[in-house]
Amino acid sequence: MTGTRGADGKLKSGPYKEFFKGGSVSCEGRHKDGERTGEWKFYLRNGRLKAIGKFAKGSIHGKWTWYRENGKLMQTGEFKNGERCGVWTRYRADGTRSDEGRYLGEKKVGEWKTYDATGKLAKIKTHAKA
């Protein structure tokens, strides 16, 4: 069986943390049978949250949120079995929405909307179904 193993060679299970060289936490979550599971948090070197989301059977799964170094939202999206799916929204450094649309099987599908710096709809591009 593959998976993350501890120094003793056993598959990791239970709470888990990794640290940056300076000692601050870089990520934290849980392992089950050597695989990431449940909610995980990833941090920037400045201690702020970089990303938060879930894993299922070692694969990224469900809703995820990413943040910038200034703490503002960068993007939100969903995964299913490690692939992007569902609605994804990206934001500019100032926090205004940049674009949004849907993924299916790692491909953009349907309408993708792009917004200008004031938040007004600037254009719509239609992508074919996967």
Backbone as a printed PyTorch tensor [residue, N CA C, xyz], in Angstrom:
tensor([[[  0.8490,  -1.1800,   0.0000],
         [  0.0000,   0.0000,   0.0000],
         [  0.8900,   1.2380,   0.0000]],

        [[  0.5330,   2.2160,  -0.8560],
         [  1.2770,   3.4660,  -0.8930],
         [  0.6740,   4.4410,   0.1060]],

        [[  1.3550,   5.5220,   0.3530],
         [  0.8690,   6.5320,   1.2800],
         [  2.0280,   7.1020,   2.0670]],

        [[  1.7370,   8.1260,   2.8580],
         [  2.7580,   8.7800,   3.6530],
         [  3.0950,   7.9120,   4.8530]],

        [[  4.3890,   7.7120,   5.0680],
         [  4.8440,   6.8770,   6.1770],
         [  5.6600,   7.7000,   7.1500]],

        [[  5.5720,   7.3350,   8.3920],
         [  6.3590,   7.9740,   9.4280],
         [  7.7680,   7.4120,   9.4640]],

        [[  8.5930,   7.9080,  10.3840],
         [  9.9800,   7.4570,  10.5270],
         [ 10.0420,   5.9710,  10.8710]],

        [[  8.9870,   5.4610,  11.4880],
         [  8.9470,   4.0450,  11.8620],
         [  8.5130,   3.1410,  10.7160]],

        [[  8.1940,   3.7330,   9.5450],
         [  7.7950,   2.9500,   8.3860],
         [  6.3050,   2.6710,   8.3170]],

        [[  5.5610,   3.0110,   9.3610],
         [  4.1190,   2.7630,   9.3830],
         [  3.3870,   3.8840,   8.6580]],

        [[  2.2430,   3.5310,   8.0630],
         [  1.4190,   4.5420,   7.4120],
         [  0.9240,   5.5320,   8.4560]],

        [[  1.0100,   6.8250,   8.1150],
         [  0.5940,   7.8550,   9.0700],
         [ -0.9240,   7.8440,   9.2300]],

        [[ -1.3620,   8.0530,  10.4650],
         [ -2.7730,   8.2170,  10.7810],
         [ -2.8740,   9.2220,  11.9090]],

        [[ -3.9300,  10.0550,  11.8700],
         [ -4.1490,  11.0290,  12.9190],
         [ -3.7220,  12.4230,  12.5230]],

        [[ -3.7150,  13.3390,  13.4950],
         [ -3.3550,  14.7380,  13.2200],
         [ -1.9430,  14.8560,  12.6510]],

        [[ -1.7570,  15.8530,  11.7820],
         [ -0.4640,  16.0130,  11.1280],
         [ -0.1900,  17.5020,  10.8950]],

        [[  1.0620,  17.9060,  11.0790],
         [  1.5000,  19.2750,  10.7870],
         [  2.8520,  19.2270,  10.1070]],

        [[  3.0470,  20.1550,   9.1750],
         [  4.3630,  20.3860,   8.5750],
         [  4.7500,  21.8090,   8.9190]],

        [[  6.0640,  22.0710,   8.9430],
         [  6.5550,  23.3740,   9.3630],
         [  7.5190,  23.9470,   8.3460]],

        [[  7.5250,  25.2830,   8.2270],
         [  8.5270,  25.9700,   7.4320],
         [  9.8490,  25.8970,   8.1820]],

        [[ 10.9350,  26.1720,   7.4890],
         [ 12.2660,  26.1340,   8.0880],
         [ 12.3440,  26.9900,   9.3480]],

        [[ 11.6630,  28.1310,   9.3770],
         [ 11.6880,  29.0160,  10.5370],
         [ 10.8580,  28.5450,  11.7190]],

        [[ 10.0860,  27.4710,  11.5360],
         [  9.3210,  26.9110,  12.6310],
         [  7.8280,  27.1590,  12.6020]],

        [[  7.3500,  28.0600,  11.7360],
         [  5.9050,  28.2900,  11.6790],
         [  5.2340,  27.1710,  10.8820]],

        [[  3.9650,  26.9620,  11.1480],
         [  3.2080,  25.8760,  10.5120],
         [  2.9850,  26.1970,   9.0430]],

        [[  3.2910,  25.2190,   8.1640],
         [  3.0440,  25.3950,   6.7300],
         [  1.7430,  24.7170,   6.3030]],

        [[  1.3740,  23.6180,   6.9770],
         [  0.0950,  22.9760,   6.7030],
         [ -0.2860,  22.0980,   7.8840]],

        [[ -1.5880,  21.8400,   7.9840],
         [ -2.0720,  20.9600,   9.0390],
         [ -3.3520,  20.2850,   8.5920]],

        [[ -3.5040,  19.0570,   9.0410],
         [ -4.6860,  18.2720,   8.7040],
         [ -4.5820,  16.9070,   9.3620]],

        [[ -5.1990,  15.9160,   8.7450],
         [ -5.1850,  14.5550,   9.2730],
         [ -4.8020,  13.5730,   8.1650]],

        [[ -4.1970,  12.4860,   8.5930],
         [ -3.9390,  11.3520,   7.7100],
         [ -4.7760,  10.1670,   8.1880]],

        [[ -5.1890,   9.3630,   7.2550],
         [ -5.8270,   8.0870,   7.5790],
         [ -5.2120,   7.0580,   6.6510]],

        [[ -4.5820,   6.0670,   7.2340],
         [ -3.9090,   5.0220,   6.4590],
         [ -2.9310,   5.6120,   5.4410]],

        [[ -2.2180,   6.6830,   5.8580],
         [ -1.1810,   7.2730,   5.0260],
         [ -1.6720,   8.2810,   4.0050]],

        [[ -2.9710,   8.5400,   3.9440],
         [ -3.5310,   9.4610,   2.9690],
         [ -4.1210,  10.6800,   3.6720]],

        [[ -4.0060,  11.8430,   3.0350],
         [ -4.6540,  13.0370,   3.5710],
         [ -6.1630,  12.8190,   3.5410]],

        [[ -6.8240,  13.2690,   4.6110],
         [ -8.2730,  13.1220,   4.6910],
         [ -8.8720,  14.2920,   5.4520]],

        [[-10.1190,  14.6110,   5.1570],
         [-10.8000,  15.6900,   5.8580],
         [-10.2240,  17.0530,   5.5240]],

        [[-10.4960,  18.0120,   6.4130],
         [-10.0720,  19.3900,   6.1730],
         [ -8.5720,  19.5740,   6.3900]],

        [[ -7.9500,  20.3170,   5.4640],
         [ -6.5440,  20.6920,   5.5560],
         [ -6.4380,  22.1930,   5.3880]],

        [[ -5.4780,  22.7700,   6.0930],
         [ -5.1810,  24.1930,   5.9850],
         [ -3.7240,  24.3470,   5.5850]],

        [[ -3.4800,  25.2520,   4.6500],
         [ -2.1350,  25.5610,   4.1970],
         [ -1.8830,  27.0340,   4.4850]],

        [[ -0.6850,  27.3460,   4.9580],
         [ -0.3600,  28.6960,   5.3970],
         [  0.7690,  29.2960,   4.5850]],

        [[  0.7900,  30.6080,   4.5420],
         [  1.8950,  31.3560,   3.9570],
         [  2.9680,  31.5510,   5.0300]],

        [[  4.1600,  31.9110,   4.6320],
         [  5.2340,  32.1430,   5.6020],
         [  4.8860,  33.2500,   6.5940]],

        [[  4.0200,  34.1880,   6.1870],
         [  3.6450,  35.2690,   7.0910],
         [  2.5890,  34.8320,   8.1190]],

        [[  2.2090,  33.5450,   8.0920],
         [  1.2690,  32.9940,   9.0590],
         [ -0.1810,  33.0570,   8.6370]],

        [[ -0.4560,  33.7950,   7.5740],
         [ -1.8380,  33.8770,   7.1030],
         [ -2.2430,  32.6130,   6.3560]],

        [[ -3.5320,  32.3620,   6.3550],
         [ -4.0880,  31.2190,   5.6480],
         [ -3.8990,  31.3870,   4.1490]],

        [[ -3.3760,  30.3560,   3.4940],
         [ -3.1810,  30.3560,   2.0480],
         [ -4.3160,  29.6140,   1.3580]],

        [[ -4.7040,  28.4660,   1.9080],
         [ -5.7620,  27.6540,   1.2990],
         [ -6.3990,  26.7750,   2.3600]],

        [[ -7.6770,  26.4830,   2.1580],
         [ -8.3920,  25.5740,   3.0460],
         [ -9.3520,  24.7500,   2.2040]],

        [[ -9.3720,  23.4620,   2.4700],
         [-10.2540,  22.5640,   1.7390],
         [-10.1210,  21.1590,   2.2620]],

        [[-10.7530,  20.2370,   1.5790],
         [-10.7970,  18.8570,   2.0520],
         [-10.1340,  17.8960,   1.0880]],

        [[ -9.7490,  16.7700,   1.6600],
         [ -9.2350,  15.6300,   0.9150],
         [-10.1190,  14.4320,   1.2080]],

        [[-10.2340,  13.5400,   0.2470],
         [-10.9350,  12.2720,   0.4210],
         [-10.0720,  11.1980,  -0.2290]],

        [[ -9.6860,  10.2100,   0.5460],
         [ -8.8420,   9.1120,   0.0460],
         [ -7.5750,   9.6280,  -0.6230]],

        [[ -7.0030,  10.6900,  -0.0530],
         [ -5.7400,  11.2230,  -0.5450],
         [ -5.8500,  12.2070,  -1.6880]],

        [[ -7.0550,  12.3750,  -2.2680],
         [ -7.2510,  13.3090,  -3.3800],
         [ -7.9790,  14.5550,  -2.9100]],

        [[ -7.6230,  15.6820,  -3.5040],
         [ -8.2960,  16.9330,  -3.2200],
         [ -9.7590,  16.7660,  -3.6470]],

        [[-10.6940,  17.1820,  -2.7700],
         [-12.1050,  16.8900,  -3.0260],
         [-12.9910,  17.9170,  -2.3190]],

        [[-14.0220,  18.3880,  -2.9860],
         [-14.9540,  19.3320,  -2.3710],
         [-14.5230,  20.7720,  -2.5720]],

        [[-15.1240,  21.6630,  -1.7790],
         [-14.8740,  23.1030,  -1.9220],
         [-13.5160,  23.4880,  -1.3450]],

        [[-12.8230,  24.3810,  -2.0700],
         [-11.5390,  24.9160,  -1.6450],
         [-11.5530,  26.4290,  -1.7920]],

        [[-10.7960,  27.0810,  -0.9210],
         [-10.6640,  28.5300,  -0.9540],
         [ -9.1850,  28.8800,  -0.8070]],

        [[ -8.7180,  29.8200,  -1.6500],
         [ -7.3360,  30.2860,  -1.6050],
         [ -7.3120,  31.7720,  -1.2940]],

        [[ -6.2770,  32.1960,  -0.5610],
         [ -6.1230,  33.6010,  -0.1670],
         [ -4.7660,  34.1360,  -0.5960]],

        [[ -4.6950,  35.4460,  -0.7260],
         [ -3.4410,  36.1250,  -1.0610],
         [ -2.6890,  36.4830,   0.2230]],

        [[ -1.4310,  36.9240,   0.0650],
         [ -0.6210,  37.3080,   1.2270],
         [ -1.2490,  38.4350,   2.0220]],

        [[ -2.0530,  39.2790,   1.3580],
         [ -2.7010,  40.3810,   2.0600],
         [ -4.0000,  39.9420,   2.7580]],

        [[ -4.3180,  38.6400,   2.6710],
         [ -5.5100,  38.1060,   3.3210],
         [ -6.7560,  38.1430,   2.4720]],

        [[ -6.6870,  38.7930,   1.3220],
         [ -7.8680,  38.8770,   0.4500],
         [ -8.0430,  37.5760,  -0.3330]],

        [[ -9.2780,  37.3180,  -0.6790],
         [ -9.6380,  36.1320,  -1.4420],
         [ -8.9360,  36.1150,  -2.7960]],

        [[ -8.3880,  34.9580,  -3.1910],
         [ -7.7650,  34.7970,  -4.4980],
         [ -8.6870,  34.0210,  -5.4330]],

        [[ -9.2010,  32.8640,  -4.9520],
         [-10.1150,  32.0730,  -5.7630],
         [-10.8440,  31.0530,  -4.9100]],

        [[-11.9900,  30.6200,  -5.4260],
         [-12.7430,  29.5380,  -4.8030],
         [-13.0940,  28.5470,  -5.8930]],

        [[-13.1960,  27.3000,  -5.5230],
         [-13.5590,  26.2830,  -6.5030],
         [-13.7930,  24.9430,  -5.8470]],

        [[-14.1960,  23.9900,  -6.6700],
         [-14.4930,  22.6410,  -6.1760],
         [-13.7070,  21.6070,  -6.9580]],

        [[-13.4850,  20.4990,  -6.2760],
         [-12.8310,  19.3490,  -6.8820],
         [-13.6830,  18.1070,  -6.6590]],

        [[-13.5550,  17.1780,  -7.5720],
         [-14.1560,  15.8550,  -7.4010],
         [-13.0970,  14.8510,  -7.8280]],

        [[-12.6850,  14.0200,  -6.8950],
         [-11.6410,  13.0220,  -7.1590],
         [-10.3870,  13.6330,  -7.7650]],

        [[ -9.9940,  14.7990,  -7.2560],
         [ -8.7520,  15.4320,  -7.6810],
         [ -8.8520,  16.2950,  -8.9200]],

        [[-10.0380,  16.3990,  -9.5410],
         [-10.2070,  17.2160, -10.7380],
         [-11.1100,  18.4030, -10.4520]],

        [[-10.8080,  19.5450, -11.0910],
         [-11.6660,  20.7160, -10.9420],
         [-13.0490,  20.4150, -11.5160]],

        [[-14.0580,  20.8590, -10.7910],
         [-15.4370,  20.7160, -11.2470],
         [-16.2640,  21.8210, -10.6190]],

        [[-17.4500,  22.0350, -11.1200],
         [-18.3270,  23.0310, -10.5270],
         [-17.8600,  24.4540, -10.7840]],

        [[-18.4490,  25.3700, -10.0340],
         [-18.1880,  26.8050, -10.2240],
         [-16.8510,  27.2060,  -9.6040]],

        [[-16.0880,  27.9650, -10.3720],
         [-14.8330,  28.5530,  -9.9120],
         [-14.9220,  30.0600, -10.0760]],

        [[-14.4420,  30.7680,  -9.0690],
         [-14.4300,  32.2240,  -9.1060],
         [-13.0370,  32.7040,  -8.7240]],

        [[-12.4940,  33.6270,  -9.5250],
         [-11.1840,  34.2030,  -9.2310],
         [-11.3520,  35.6810,  -8.9310]],

        [[-10.4460,  36.1850,  -8.0770],
         [-10.5120,  37.5710,  -7.6240],
         [ -9.1860,  38.2780,  -7.8630]],

        [[ -9.2580,  39.5810,  -8.0780],
         [ -8.0530,  40.4030,  -8.2220],
         [ -7.4320,  40.6500,  -6.8480]],

        [[ -6.2290,  41.2060,  -6.8470],
         [ -5.5130,  41.4790,  -5.5930],
         [ -6.2930,  42.4210,  -4.6790]],

        [[ -7.1330,  43.2770,  -5.2440],
         [ -7.9200,  44.1990,  -4.4170],
         [ -9.2090,  43.5720,  -3.8940]],

        [[ -9.4710,  42.3170,  -4.2800],
         [-10.6490,  41.6080,  -3.7950],
         [-11.8400,  41.6290,  -4.7280]],

        [[-11.7740,  42.3990,  -5.8270],
         [-12.8850,  42.4140,  -6.7770],
         [-12.8600,  41.1550,  -7.6380]],

        [[-14.0390,  40.6890,  -8.0130],
         [-14.1620,  39.4740,  -8.8220],
         [-13.5660,  39.7100, -10.2020]],

        [[-12.7840,  38.7600, -10.6640],
         [-12.1320,  38.8280, -11.9680],
         [-12.9120,  38.0250, -13.0060]],

        [[-13.1770,  36.7560, -12.7020],
         [-13.9530,  35.9210, -13.6160],
         [-14.5510,  34.7400, -12.8670]],

        [[-15.5170,  34.0900, -13.5320],
         [-16.1090,  32.8890, -12.9460],
         [-16.7570,  32.0550, -14.0330]],

        [[-16.7910,  30.7640, -13.7520],
         [-17.4010,  29.8210, -14.6750],
         [-17.3140,  28.4270, -14.1030]],

        [[-17.6830,  27.4600, -14.9230],
         [-17.7390,  26.0680, -14.4700],
         [-16.6450,  25.2280, -15.1240]],

        [[-16.2130,  24.2420, -14.3420],
         [-15.3050,  23.2120, -14.8490],
         [-16.0300,  21.8780, -14.8110]],

        [[-15.6770,  21.0300, -15.7580],
         [-16.1400,  19.6510, -15.7700],
         [-14.9870,  18.8170, -16.3050]],

        [[-14.4840,  17.8900, -15.4940],
         [-13.3620,  17.0620, -15.9400],
         [-12.1390,  17.8660, -16.3180]],

        [[-11.8230,  18.9050, -15.5150],
         [-10.6510,  19.7590, -15.7210],
         [-10.7760,  20.6660, -16.9350]],

        [[-11.9520,  20.7430, -17.5780],
         [-12.1250,  21.6120, -18.7390],
         [-13.1810,  22.6620, -18.4400]],

        [[-12.9460,  23.8970, -18.9370],
         [-13.9370,  24.9490, -18.8210],
         [-15.1300,  24.5730, -19.6980]],

        [[-16.3430,  24.7270, -19.1480],
         [-17.5550,  24.4360, -19.9000],
         [-18.5570,  25.5630, -19.7150]],

        [[-19.4220,  25.7290, -20.7000],
         [-20.4820,  26.7230, -20.6050],
         [-19.9510,  28.1440, -20.5930]],

        [[-20.7350,  29.0390, -19.9900],
         [-20.3830,  30.4560, -19.9690],
         [-19.3370,  30.7660, -18.8980]],

        [[-18.3200,  31.4980, -19.3130],
         [-17.3270,  32.0560, -18.3930],
         [-17.4420,  33.5620, -18.4840]],

        [[-17.6770,  34.1910, -17.3540],
         [-17.8730,  35.6330, -17.2970],
         [-16.6130,  36.3130, -16.7730]],

        [[-16.2260,  37.3900, -17.4450],
         [-15.0870,  38.2030, -17.0250],
         [-15.6230,  39.5620, -16.6120]],

        [[-15.0990,  40.0810, -15.4930],
         [-15.5540,  41.3530, -14.9470],
         [-14.4390,  42.3810, -14.9930]],

        [[-14.8140,  43.6480, -15.1740],
         [-13.8100,  44.7050, -15.1670],
         [-13.4680,  45.0800, -13.7200]],

        [[-12.5490,  46.0140, -13.5650],
         [-12.0500,  46.3880, -12.2310],
         [-13.1290,  46.9970, -11.3340]],

        [[-14.2310,  47.4660, -11.9350],
         [-15.3200,  48.0300, -11.1320],
         [-16.3540,  46.9850, -10.7440]],

        [[-16.1820,  45.7640, -11.2550],
         [-17.1220,  44.6920, -10.9430],
         [-18.2110,  44.4970, -11.9730]],

        [[-18.1780,  45.2930, -13.0480],
         [-19.1840,  45.1530, -14.1010],
         [-18.7840,  44.0390, -15.0640]],

        [[-19.7970,  43.3440, -15.5470],
         [-19.5740,  42.2760, -16.5290],
         [-18.9440,  42.8710, -17.7830]],

        [[-17.7810,  42.3580, -18.1820],
         [-17.0530,  42.8840, -19.3340],
         [-17.2430,  42.0090, -20.5690]],

        [[-17.2440,  40.6780, -20.3760],
         [-17.4640,  39.7960, -21.5210],
         [-17.8860,  38.4100, -21.0410]],

        [[-18.4690,  37.6890, -21.9730],
         [-18.8720,  36.3050, -21.7250],
         [-18.2880,  35.4570, -22.8470]],

        [[-17.6380,  34.3830, -22.4620],
         [-17.1140,  33.4480, -23.4510],
         [-17.7610,  32.0930, -23.1940]],

        [[-18.2160,  31.4600, -24.2380],
         [-18.8680,  30.1500, -24.1030],
         [-17.8990,  29.0570, -24.5250]],

        [[-17.7350,  28.0890, -23.6400],
         [-16.8650,  26.9270, -23.9160],
         [-17.7440,  25.7190, -24.1880]],

        [[-17.2970,  24.8810, -25.0950],
         [-18.0300,  23.6620, -25.4260],
         [-18.0390,  22.7080, -24.2420]],

        [[-19.0040,  21.8310, -24.2140],
         [-19.0610,  20.8130, -23.1520],
         [-17.9250,  19.8280, -23.3550]],

        [[-17.4730,  19.2680, -22.2210],
         [-16.3530,  18.3100, -22.2630],
         [-16.7470,  17.0430, -22.9800]]])
